Amino acid sequence: MKKTYDILIGNKIWINKIGVVFGIIGSIITALLLLLIILELSNPSEMTVIFLIEFFENKIYLVLLTSILLFIIGMQIAEIRNYKSSELTIETEKISFLKNGELIEIPEPRLHKITERKKRFSKMKLIKIKTDTHKEYDIKGDKNILEHLTELFPNKTELKNVG
């Protein structure tokens, strides 16, 4: 049973790397500041109060808030994809589609996981297909695609609702 669906296939763009760097920098700064606060709480209470008042003041909390925001914004930027039209062909033993002019065929044994993600304000379903070689493909399509994939590969499908 062979079916073909119109999809949008996601490609990473150069800004993804900038988002990953922002996320790493934000998480490192946040971890260091939280570690510093936790280590300081092990001191006697008088020394902790003096340290928090003298060293931290208001500026360090702004740095902590900025680093958390930098991490969140960086992870959002890393998730940006450039979607292009393609066709997904689903057969009983394999999935195939075109990505950047290259035919991608994923046979059933190499298929690791199919994950559904639905954004709150979008009618399109986001489907992530992972292979056993750790390659990931982001696909936007309608709910019929996910239903068909669930019928053919029920043990490989994982449903999520992510906002």
C-alpha positions as CSV (number, residue, x, y, z in Angstrom):
1,M,0.0,0.0,0.0
2,K,1.7,3.1,-1.3
3,K,0.5,6.7,-0.5
4,T,2.0,10.0,-1.3
5,Y,1.5,13.2,0.7
6,D,2.5,16.8,0.1
7,I,4.7,18.0,3.0
8,L,7.1,20.7,4.0
9,I,10.6,19.5,4.9
10,G,12.6,21.5,7.3
11,N,16.2,22.5,6.7
12,K,18.5,24.0,9.3
13,I,19.8,27.5,8.5
14,W,23.0,29.3,9.6
15,I,21.3,31.2,12.4
16,N,20.7,27.8,14.2
17,K,24.4,27.8,15.2
18,I,24.2,31.3,16.7
19,G,21.2,30.1,18.8
20,V,23.1,27.1,20.0
21,V,26.1,29.3,21.0
22,F,23.7,31.7,22.9
23,G,22.1,28.7,24.7
24,I,25.4,27.3,25.8
25,I,26.7,30.7,27.0
26,G,23.5,31.3,28.9
27,S,23.5,27.9,30.5
28,I,27.1,28.2,31.6
29,I,26.7,31.6,33.2
30,T,23.5,30.5,34.9
31,A,25.1,27.3,36.2
32,L,28.1,29.2,37.5
33,L,26.0,31.8,39.3
34,L,23.7,29.2,40.9
35,L,26.7,27.2,42.0
36,L,28.2,30.3,43.6
37,I,25.0,31.0,45.5
38,I,24.7,27.4,46.6
39,L,28.3,27.2,47.8
40,E,27.8,30.5,49.7
41,L,24.8,29.2,51.5
42,S,27.0,26.6,53.3
43,N,28.8,29.4,55.2
44,P,27.6,30.7,58.5
45,S,24.5,32.8,58.2
46,E,26.2,36.1,59.1
47,M,28.8,35.6,56.4
48,T,26.2,34.6,53.9
49,V,24.1,37.7,54.5
50,I,27.2,40.0,54.2
51,F,28.3,38.2,51.0
52,L,24.9,38.4,49.4
53,I,24.6,42.1,50.3
54,E,28.1,43.1,49.3
55,F,28.8,40.9,46.3
56,F,25.5,40.3,44.7
57,E,23.6,43.6,45.2
58,N,21.1,44.1,42.4
59,K,23.4,43.7,39.4
60,I,24.1,40.0,39.9
61,Y,20.4,39.2,39.8
62,L,20.1,41.1,36.5
63,V,23.0,39.0,35.2
64,L,21.3,35.8,36.3
65,L,18.0,36.9,34.7
66,T,19.8,37.9,31.5
67,S,21.7,34.6,31.3
68,I,18.4,32.6,31.7
69,L,16.8,34.7,29.0
70,L,19.8,34.2,26.8
71,F,19.5,30.4,27.2
72,I,15.7,30.5,26.4
73,I,16.1,32.7,23.4
74,G,19.1,30.7,22.1
75,M,17.1,27.5,22.2
76,Q,14.2,29.1,20.4
77,I,16.6,30.4,17.7
78,A,18.2,26.9,17.4
79,E,14.7,25.4,16.6
80,I,14.1,27.7,13.5
81,R,13.9,25.8,10.3
82,N,13.5,26.8,6.6
83,Y,10.6,24.7,5.2
84,K,10.4,23.7,1.5
85,S,7.8,21.7,-0.4
86,S,8.3,18.0,-1.0
87,E,6.4,14.8,-1.3
88,L,6.4,12.0,1.3
89,T,5.9,8.5,0.0
90,I,4.8,6.0,2.7
91,E,5.1,2.3,1.8
92,T,4.7,-0.8,4.1
93,E,8.4,-1.2,4.5
94,K,9.9,2.3,4.0
95,I,9.5,6.0,4.0
96,S,10.9,8.2,1.2
97,F,11.0,11.9,0.4
98,L,13.1,14.5,-1.4
99,K,15.3,16.9,0.7
100,N,17.3,19.5,-1.2
101,G,17.0,17.5,-4.4
102,E,18.3,14.3,-2.7
103,L,16.1,11.2,-2.4
104,I,16.0,10.1,1.3
105,E,14.8,6.5,1.8
106,I,14.3,5.2,5.3
107,P,13.6,1.5,5.5
108,E,11.5,0.3,8.5
109,P,14.5,-1.4,10.3
110,R,16.5,1.9,10.2
111,L,13.5,3.9,11.5
112,H,14.0,4.7,15.2
113,K,11.2,7.0,16.3
114,I,8.5,9.2,14.9
115,T,7.5,12.0,17.2
116,E,4.5,14.3,16.8
117,R,4.6,17.9,18.0
118,K,1.7,20.3,17.6
119,K,2.1,24.0,18.1
120,R,-0.9,25.8,19.7
121,F,-1.5,28.3,16.9
122,S,-0.8,26.1,13.9
123,K,-3.0,23.7,12.0
124,M,0.0,21.9,10.6
125,K,1.4,18.9,12.5
126,L,5.2,18.9,13.1
127,I,6.6,15.4,12.7
128,K,10.2,14.5,13.6
129,I,11.5,11.4,12.1
130,K,14.7,9.9,13.7
131,T,16.8,7.1,12.3
132,D,19.0,4.7,14.0
133,T,22.0,6.6,12.7
134,H,20.9,9.7,14.7
135,K,19.7,11.7,11.7
136,E,16.6,13.8,12.2
137,Y,14.1,15.1,9.7
138,D,11.5,17.7,10.5
139,I,8.3,17.5,8.5
140,K,5.2,19.6,8.5
141,G,2.0,18.0,7.3
142,D,-1.6,17.2,8.1
143,K,-2.9,14.7,10.6
144,N,-3.5,12.0,7.9
145,I,0.3,11.6,7.5
146,L,0.7,10.9,11.2
147,E,-2.3,8.5,11.3
148,H,-0.9,6.6,8.4
149,L,2.6,6.4,10.0
150,T,1.0,5.3,13.2
151,E,-0.9,2.5,11.5
152,L,2.2,1.2,9.7
153,F,4.7,1.7,12.5
154,P,2.8,1.7,15.8
155,N,5.8,0.7,17.9
156,K,7.9,3.6,16.5
157,T,5.4,6.4,17.0
158,E,5.4,8.6,20.0
159,L,2.7,11.3,20.4
160,K,3.4,14.6,22.2
161,N,1.7,17.9,22.4
162,V,4.3,20.6,22.8
163,G,3.3,24.3,23.1
